[in-house]
C-alpha cells in the first residue's frame, strides 16, 4: 500500500485541534464582548441615576439654604425634631424660643407658631397693663399739680422760718466755739494719757515679736515635718500607677495593629504613644513590671475608637484585648503640667535634647511649665500643686564641665535642683527619674517616640554610607521615626526597671 493511501496523520489531528480551539476562542471573545457591552450600559444608567439624585440633593440643599435665610439661622446642620444642640438650626430655634418665653427647655417642644402665639398673647397683656399705667400716670400728674399749688402757698412761711433758723445757727456756732476750747484742754490731758499708752504698746509689741519668732520656729518645724512626710510618701509610692487612660479593645491576627477605646471625642490625635500595661496592673498598683509594650496612634476612626500600630511587644507576652494604655503627658479634657531639670541626652551624641523633649510633650497636649535650660537658667514659675511630676535627668558635677561657662551652668543647675526638690516636697509633687518618665510616655530601648531630638541626616543611601538594606545597630527599623535614642544609663530589661 502506498503512503498516499494511509490513514490520518498527526498533522491532520493538529489541524483539527487548532480549528476547534479557534472556534472556541471566537465564541468566548464574542461572549465577553457582549457581557462588556451590557456592563457598560448598566454603568451608564447608574451614572445617569446618580446625576439625577445629585441634582435632587443640590435642589434640596438650595431649598434648605433659602429656609435658613428666611428664619435667620445660618447653622450648618438642620438637626432633628427633638434636637437641643445650638449648633443646629432646630436647636438654635428652640434655644431662642425658650429664652424668649423666659423658661428652661420644656418637656414638650414648642413650635415657632405656638411661641409666636404665646408672645402675641403676652404683648396684648402688656398693652392692657400699659394703658392702665397711662391712666394712673394721668391721675398722679393731676395730684402732683394740686400739691404743687399747695406747696407754693406754704413756701413763703417756710422761707421766713429759714432766715430765723440761720440767725439761731450763728448763735449756736459761738456757743460751740466755747465748747471746742474746753475740749482742746481735755485733748491735751488725753495726750498725756496717750503717751503712757504708747509706752505700754511698745512693751506689748516686744512681747508680740517674741511670740512671732516662736511661731516662726514652730512653722519651720512643721514645714520640715511636711517635707519629711512627703519624701517618705514618695519613697513608699514611687512606683504607684495612677490609672489607665484607656484599654485595648481588639488586636489583629498579625499582632502589629491594635484598637483602643479612645478617639475624637477624647481629643486624641495621631502620633501619640502609650505604654501598654497588663490588665491586672490597675488592681496590683501598676508597677512598671507590668509594662508589656508600646503602641502609637496612627488613625482616629471614631468618637471612642482609634487604630494604633505596635511599636514593641514581647513574643512571650503579647498585647491582648483588655490591656491598659497609659501616658502621663496625655489626658482626656485637660493638659498636664510638668517640671524638668537635669541633663537630657537621648541619643548619646553629647548634645542636649531638652528642647526636643519639651516640644514633643507640647505637641502631645501637655507642657513642661517649669524647666532649667542648658545655660542653667530657670524658666517658669514654682513647682506647686499644679505640677504633676518633677522629672529629674542626669545630675552633672562641676568637675565634668569642659569649660568655665559649662561649669557655671552646672553649678546653677545643681542649685536649682535643690530648690525645685524642696518645692516639690512642700507641695506633694512626685519626683521621678527621666528614665521612668520616658518609659511611661512610650520610650523603649532602640526605638523612637516621635520626639524631635538632634538627628543624623535621612537614611537614604549616600556615598560612603551603608545601604538601607544593611543598617547599623543604631538605625531605627522601617516605619519608625528614628528619634529618641536610648538615654545614657538605661539598663536593658524585659520590662521597665524599678
Residue pairs with C-beta under 8 A, 6 or more apart in sequence:
64 78
68 74
68 75
68 89
71 89
71 93
71 112
73 89
73 92
73 93
75 87
75 88
75 89
75 91
75 92
76 87
77 87
77 88
77 89
78 88
78 89
78 90
79 85
79 88
79 89
79 90
79 91
80 90
81 90
81 109
82 109
83 90
83 91
83 94
84 91
84 94
84 95
84 105
85 91
86 92
86 95
93 112
94 105
94 109
94 110
97 110
97 112
97 115
98 104
98 105
98 106
98 110
100 115
100 119
101 110
101 115
101 118
101 119
110 118
223 426
226 425
226 426
227 422
227 425
227 426
230 424
230 425
230 426
230 428
231 425
233 428
234 430
234 431
238 430
238 432
239 285
239 286
239 287
239 288
239 498
240 285
240 286
240 287
241 277
241 281
241 282
241 285
241 286
241 287
241 290
241 326
242 286
242 326
242 328
243 282
243 326
244 277
244 281
244 282
244 324
244 325
244 326
245 262
245 274
245 325
245 326
245 327
245 330
245 331
245 332
246 260
246 261
246 262
246 266
246 274
246 324
246 325
247 260
247 261
247 279
247 322
247 323
247 324
247 325
248 258
248 259
248 260
248 276
248 295
248 319
248 320
248 321
248 322
248 323
248 324
248 325
249 259
249 260
249 261
249 305
249 321
250 258
250 259
250 321
251 257
251 258
251 259
251 318
251 319
251 320
251 321
252 258
255 310
255 313
255 318
255 319
256 309
256 310
257 307
257 308
257 309
257 310
258 295
258 307
258 308
258 309
258 310
258 319
259 301
259 305
259 306
259 307
259 308
260 274
260 295
260 297
260 305
260 306
260 308
260 325
261 304
261 305
262 268
262 304
262 305
262 306
262 325
262 332
263 300
263 301
263 302
263 303
263 304
263 305
263 306
264 300
264 302
264 303
265 303
265 304
266 303
266 304
266 332
266 333
267 332
267 333
267 365
268 297
268 300
268 306
268 330
269 297
269 300
269 365
270 297
270 298
270 299
270 300
271 296
271 297
271 363
271 364
271 450
272 296
272 297
272 327
272 330
272 364
273 294
273 295
273 296
273 297
273 311
273 327
273 441
273 442
273 449
273 450
274 294
274 295
274 296
274 297
274 308
274 325
274 326
274 327
274 330
274 442
275 291
275 293
275 294
275 325
275 326
275 327
275 439
275 440
275 441
275 442
276 291
276 292
276 293
276 294
276 295
276 313
276 319
276 323
276 324
276 325
277 286
277 290
277 291
277 292
277 323
277 324
277 325
277 326
278 290
278 292
278 317
278 323
278 324
279 320
279 322
279 323
279 324
280 290
281 287
281 290
281 324
282 324
284 290
286 324
286 326
287 498
288 436
288 439
288 495
288 496
288 497
288 498
289 495
289 496
289 498
290 495
291 439
291 495
291 496
292 313
292 314
292 317
292 318
292 319
292 323
292 495
293 310
293 311
293 312
293 313
293 314
293 319
293 444
294 310
294 311
294 312
294 313
294 442
294 443
294 444
294 447
294 449
295 308
295 309
295 310
295 311
295 319
295 325
295 442
296 308
296 309
296 311
296 442
296 450
297 306
297 307
297 308
298 307
298 308
298 309
299 306
299 307
300 306
300 307
301 307
309 479
310 319
311 442
311 444
311 447
311 480
312 444
312 447
313 319
314 494
326 440
327 364
327 440
327 441
327 442
328 336
328 338
328 388
328 389
328 437
328 440
328 441
329 336
329 338
329 361
329 364
329 365
329 366
329 441
330 336
330 364
330 365
330 366
331 365
331 366
335 365
335 366
335 367
336 365
336 366
336 367
336 388
337 366
337 367
337 368
337 369
337 370
337 386
337 387
337 388
338 361
338 366
338 367
338 368
338 369
338 370
338 387
338 388
338 389
338 390
338 391
339 368
339 369
339 370
339 371
339 380
339 383
339 387
339 389
339 390
339 391
339 420
339 424
339 429
340 354
340 357
340 358
340 368
340 370
340 371
340 372
340 390
340 391
340 393
341 371
341 372
341 390
341 391
341 392
341 393
341 413
341 416
341 417
341 420
342 372
342 391
342 392
342 393
342 394
342 395
342 413
342 417
342 434
343 352
343 393
343 394
343 395
343 396
344 352
344 353
344 354
344 357
344 393
344 394
344 434
344 487
345 351
345 352
345 353
345 394
345 487
345 488
346 353
346 356
346 357
346 438
346 451
346 453
346 484
346 485
346 486
346 487
347 353
347 453
347 454
347 455
347 484
347 485
347 486
348 485
348 486
348 487
348 488
349 454
351 454
352 374
353 451
353 453
353 454
354 371
354 373
354 374
356 451
356 452
356 453
356 454
356 483
357 368
357 451
357 453
358 367
358 368
358 371
359 451
359 452
360 449
360 450
360 451
360 452
361 367
361 368
361 441
362 368
363 450
364 441
368 380
368 391
369 380
369 381
369 386
369 387
370 378
370 379
370 380
370 381
370 382
370 383
370 387
370 420
371 378
371 379
371 380
372 378
372 379
372 412
372 413
372 416
372 417
372 420
373 379
374 409
375 409
375 412
376 408
376 409
376 410
376 411
376 412
376 413
376 416
377 412
378 416
378 420
382 423
383 390
383 420
383 423
383 424
383 427
383 429
384 423
384 427
384 429
385 427
385 428
385 429
387 424
387 427
387 429
388 429
388 430
389 429
389 430
389 431
389 432
389 437
390 420
390 421
390 424
390 429
390 430
390 431
390 432
391 432
391 433
391 434
391 437
392 417
392 431
392 432
392 433
392 434
393 434
394 434
394 488
394 489
395 413
395 414
395 417
396 410
396 413
396 414
397 410
398 407
398 410
398 411
398 414
400 410
401 407
401 409
401 410
421 431
423 429
424 430
424 431
434 487
435 487
435 489
435 490
435 497
436 496
438 449
438 484
438 487
439 496
441 449
442 449
443 449
443 484
443 487
445 486
445 490
445 492
446 473
446 476
446 485
446 486
447 476
447 477
447 480
447 484
448 476
448 480
448 481
448 482
448 483
448 484
448 485
449 483
449 484
450 481
450 483
450 484
451 483
451 484
452 483
453 483
453 484
453 485
455 482
455 483
459 468
459 471
459 475
459 482
460 468
461 467
461 468
466 472
474 485
475 482
476 482
476 483
491 497
